[in-house]
């Protein structure tokens, strides 16, 4: 049997994700997949956080192949060897190649991919991440200060700006005003703005309030939906309207067809109350001609009591309906190349293997 090929992950060499925890705790990946923080932007400069001791130790764990700070059960890219994770021999990016060859842990360049997750303001109250509608008026000065620091110290060298991993870019008054006031001259190397949104407020009127030069940079979006029917949507996306969503998705579809969008992803956090809708969710993506239909495990964001979290976490093998989930995952609709099962890839492999063995 051939030895497994050494792997590499680009994220700690590119990503700079600022969260709201402690006013600006910063990670080099999604904090659910790589929990160790590397600094706090509230107290430190971008440069100090980017090349902190913690940041260098995380990069060293990638270069030595141990991935010792990564949660392999959570990270969908390690499970599928996709996206930022690739075989070490397949790395082509010049900066990453230099980092590998020179064993760089302290990087001579700044963050390339800025992820803004420091404002939880959102127009919905989705139980998977919050217990009520949140608008962070009490943190306005802190939020605006982080945005100013990113604008002044990071955006001049950044390639990608992602808004937001914590709320909604249109539901947050601070992210919305930032998008409305951005100037292209402040981010000369920026290639794309990524919007992660529930799309309830992504209307033609709201879209028109963003300057044309900034709209032109919006190259990708992920739209969190978590349902394929109106009834389930009402439970999982509290405060949202499924018919309004479908109308707004037609605008997104138009922007994908005519520009500036180059990639559209719809996503579902898989839970006990929606896993049977997974095939229909794929069909929704096919009708909308999206680029990716993404599924992921439910993550504990401290919004559920332990008993409710356990009842919803159908991805766990001990869940009483887990075998039903595995049966759903055998559906050949998931063979569609646009489907990304992320950290649900292993349960499907297991189900298909068992089905093959039984034949």
Buried (B, 14 or more C-beta within 10 A) or exposed (E): EEEEEEBBBBBBBBBBBBBBBEBBBBBBBBBBBBEBBBBBBBEBEBEBBBBBEBBBBBBBBBBEEEBEBBBEEBBBBBBBBEBBBBEBEEBEBEBBEBBBEEEBBEBEEBBBBBBBBBBBBBBBBBBBBBEEBBBBEEBBEBBBBBBEBBBEBBBBBBBBBBBBBBBBBBBBBBBBEBBEEBEEEEBEEBEBBBBBBBBBBBBEEBBEEBBEEBBEBBBBBBBBBBBBEEEBBBBBBBBBBBEEBBEBBEBBBEBBEEEBBEBBBBBBBBBBBBBBBBBBBBBBBBEBEBBBBBBBBBBEEEBBEEEEBEBBBBBEEEBEBBBBBBBBBEEEBBEEEBBBBBBBBBBBEEBBEEEEEEE
